[in-house]
Amino acid sequence: MKAVSNGSAVTAPPFSPPRIRHLETGWSNAFLRTADRVLHRVLFDFLAGIGVWVAVLALRQARRSSRRYLAAILGRPPSLLEVWRHFMAFTAVHLVRLRVAGGRVHDCRAESGCEAFARLMASGRPALLGTFHIGSSDLMGFYLGRFRRHVHMVRFRLGDPGFLRQLVDRCSAWVTFIWVNEKGNLLFALKQAVESGGSIAMKCDRVGYSAKLEAFDFLGARRSFPFTIYHLGVMFGRPVTFCVSLPAGRDESAVHGFPVFEPDGASREKNLARTRVHFQAVLVGVESLLRANPYQWFNFGDLNPVAAAPVAAGRGWNGEGGGRPH
């Protein structure tokens, strides 16, 4: 893929939330935790596999979205078994999150590429931290916890927010949630977070109702991605960095980092031109990871759409890097 030096603003199509997200409701989490605790591991795994087959057959929209993503990453139409493997990979990671929230020890090991991220975190400078709905990225708090940094996590209040709090409490990271759908003035809340010396974390892959979309090469096409994190970085003069985490064993994740973008004293336009090159490089790295781990992309909504012709930016931002939250 080539680096893109000039992005295009695009508008997002109507977005339908992924129904598989229902796994994170309070009652379903309680049911899974109880079953995981009382059933023998072999029986639990067998029943979980059957349950995932039911989900594959019942959740038509999520199944269709999985097929489209797998066709793009595999270069051919996927079989139904491959769709099941995709659902099963999500379920496996969700079960790990539930076990960790319940007290199980989890470790994050830094892979090559995390050096710049670690230096930035150790410096104490406020930063904008981007990630994607990939693998065990929700468990990166165990890596952030090493640096004793205050992180403001931008999320929608959906599903089971108590579970999210349990999860971050376990990882020793200082996390405050900014619930997007409860903030009358989100930009003011973000400004307060930055000025307090905290860092802001957001997911930057789902296209929802964002005014800040730009087009980049990804999975064989020019696709629209939320770009709000970079606008905030340039606006506040803060560095932007990305990390993702993939399962690396029963109680371990591997953290993969990318180079840090540093805004300089140049004009806003010149800085934004540099951000486009930076984000394209991040997406090249993300695609490389996904080609090696194709079932770890957990966007069970529509795949990032192929970009239309450039138009003026439109609607308001929903907060999670401009995309719909998980």
N, C-alpha and C positions, 0 to 999 in steps of 0.2 A: 504493500500500500504506500502511496505517496503522501507526504505531509501536505496539509492544506493551509494555505496562507491567507485565504479569504473566505470566511464562512458566509452563509446566507441565512437571513432571518426567515422563518417559516411559521405557519400556524399549525396547531395540532388538530387532528380529527377528533370527533367525539370519543370519549374513553369509557370503557366498561371495566369496573374493578374485577380482579380475578377472584372467582368464587372459592378457589382453594384456600383463600385467606381465612375461610371459616374455621379452619383447623385451630386458629388462635383465639377462639372465643373462650370465655371463662369455663363454661361447662365441658367443652371438648378437651381443654387442657387438663381439667380435673379428672375426666374419664381416662385419658391416656396415662396420666401419672398413676392412677389407682391400678390400672391394668398392668402397667410396667412393674409396679411394686409387688403385686400378688401372684402374677402368672410366672411360670417357669420361662426362662429366656427362649428356649426353642419354640414353645407354644406361642409366646407373645410375638415372636418374629413371624411365625406362620400366619397368625391371625392378622398381623399388620400388613403382610403381603396381600392377603385376601381383601382387606379393607382398602388398600390402594387400588386393587382391580376394580372395586366398586366405585371408587372416586373417578377412575379413568372412564368408566362407562357412564357414570351419572353426570359428571361435570363437562358438558359438551363444549362450552366456551373455552375452558382451560385446556381440554384435550385438543381442540382446534389450534389454540395458540401454541401449545407444545409441539404439535406437528409442524407448524410453520417455522418455529425456531429451529427444530431439529433438521428440517429440510435445508435450511440455510447453512447450518454449521456442518452437517454431514455431506452436503452436496447431492442429496438424493432423498426421495420420499422415505420417511421412517416407517418401520413396522409398528404394529400395536404394542408389541413387546418392548420396543425401544421407548415408546411413549410411557409405558408402565415404569421402565427404569428411570425415566426423568422424574415422574411423580414420586417414585420410591426414594430417589436421592434427596428430594425435598423433605420427605417424611423422615428420613434418617437424620438429617441435620436438625429438623424441628425436635425430634426426640432427644437429641444431644442437648439442645437448648433447655428443654424441660428438665432433664437430669441435672444440668449445671445449675439452673435456677433453684433446684431442690437441694443443692449442697455438694454435688459431685465436683471434684477437682478437675480443672481443665488448664492446659498449657498452650501458649502460643509461641512458636519459634519463628524467628525472623529469617527469611530467605534473602538471597542476594537482591539488591534493589532497595532494601529498607534503610541503608546507611544514611541517606539524605534525610529521610523521614525521622530517624532516631536523633540525628543532630538537631533538627528543628525542634523536636519535642523537648530535648534536653536543654535547649537554649532558653526556654521559658517564654518565647515570643508567642503572642496570640496568632492563630492561623485558622484557615478554612480547610477542613478535612473532608474530602470526598470519597465515596465508595459506591458500590453497586450491589444489586441483589444477586450476589454470587456466593455460593458455598456457605461457609461459616463466618461470613463477614460480621454478623451480629455478635460474634464472640471476640471481636478484636479489642473489646474493653479490657481483656486480660493482658493485652500487649500495651494498651494505653496506660493501664494501671501502674506500670513500671515507672512512668515519668511523673506521676502525681500531679497531673494537669487537670484543671477544671474544664470540662467539655460540655457545651450546650448542644444537645442532640435535637435536631428539628424533625418532628414526626407529626402525623395525624393521630389523634386519639381514636383508635379503632381497635376492634378485637378485644384483647385482654391487656390493658395497660398495667395492671398489677403484676402480670407475668414479666413485662419489660422491666419494671422496677426491681423485681426480685433478681433478674438477670444481671443488671448493672450493679446492684448491691454486692453481688458475689465476686465481682472482678476487681474490686479495690480502686476503680476509677471514680473520679469525682464527676458525676454526670447529673446535669439538670435537663429536663425535657422542656422544649418549647413546643407546646401543642398548637399546631398551625390553626386548627379549626376553633381555637379558643382565644386567639389573639386578634383584637380589633385593629391593631396597628403592628403588623408583623415586622416591618422595617425598623420601627422604633425598638421593638424587643431585640432584634438582631444587633442594632447599634449599641444598645445597653450591654449586651453580652460581650461584644468586642471591646468596648471601652472599659469594661470591668476586668479585662485581662484574660478572659476566657477564650477558648477556641470553639468554633462552630462546626459540627459534623452534620452532613446531609448526604442522602443518596442521590445520584445524578444520572439515572438511566431511564426512568419511566416518563413518558410523554403524557401529560395530562392537560392542564389548562394554563400552560405557561406562555408568557409573553416573550420569554428569553429562550427561544429555540434556535439552534443553528445546525447546519448540515455537515456531516463528516462521513468518511469512508468507514464502513463497518459491515461485516458479513456480506461482502460482495455487492454492496450498493451504497449510494449516498443517502444516509439516514439522518433523521432529525433527533437531536439530543437536547435536553435541558442544559442551559449555559449560565444559569443564574449565579452559580458559585464563583465564576470568574468576574462577573460584573461586581459582585460584592468585594472580591479581592482587590480589584482596581479602585473601587469606590473608597474602601477603607485603608488601602495601602497595606494589605496583609498578604502573606504568602499563601499559596494554594498547593495542596498535596493530596495524593490519592493512595489508598491501600485497599487490598482485598485479602480475604482469607479463605483457604480451602481446607477441607478435612485432611488430616495427615495421620490418622490412626484413631483408636477408640477414644482417647482423652487428649487429643492434641490437634492443633491447627497450624498450618503454615501460612505466614503473613508475607504477602508480596507487595513491595512498594514501587513507586515510580518517582522520577525526578521532581523536584520542587519548583514551582513557578514563583518568581520574585518580581513583583511590579517595581518599576524604576521611576525616575523622574520625568520620563518622556510623556507625551500627550496621551490622553485616554485612548485615542484611536490607535496609536502605535502599540500601546500596551495590549489592547484587545487583539490586535493582529498577532502579537506574540502568544497570547493565550490560545488562539486557534491552532497554532502549530503545536503547542504543548498538549492540548487535549487530544489532538489527532495521534500524537505519540502515545498517550495513555491508552487510547482505544486500540492501537496496534498491539500493545502489550496485553490488554484484556482479551482481545481476540486470540492471541497466541495461547494464553492460559486456557481459554474455553475450547480451543481445538484439541488440546491435550486432555481436557476434562469436560467433555461436551454436555454432561448431564447436570452441571453445577450452575447453570443459568436459571435463576428462580423467578423470572418474570413470566407468570402465567396469565398475563394480559397480552394485548397485542404487541407484536414485535415492533421496535422503533420503525416508524413508517418511512418509506422512500420519500425523500424530500421533493416537494413540488417546486414550481418556479418561485423565485424570491418575491416576497410581499412584505408589506410593512408589518412590524410587530403588533400583536393584537392584545389579547386578554391578560388579566392579572395573574400573578404568581401564586402557586399554592404551597410553596415552602420547601419541599424536599428536593432541592436542586432544580425546582421547576417541574418535577414529575410527580405522579401520584404515589403516595407512600405505600409501604408494605405493612 
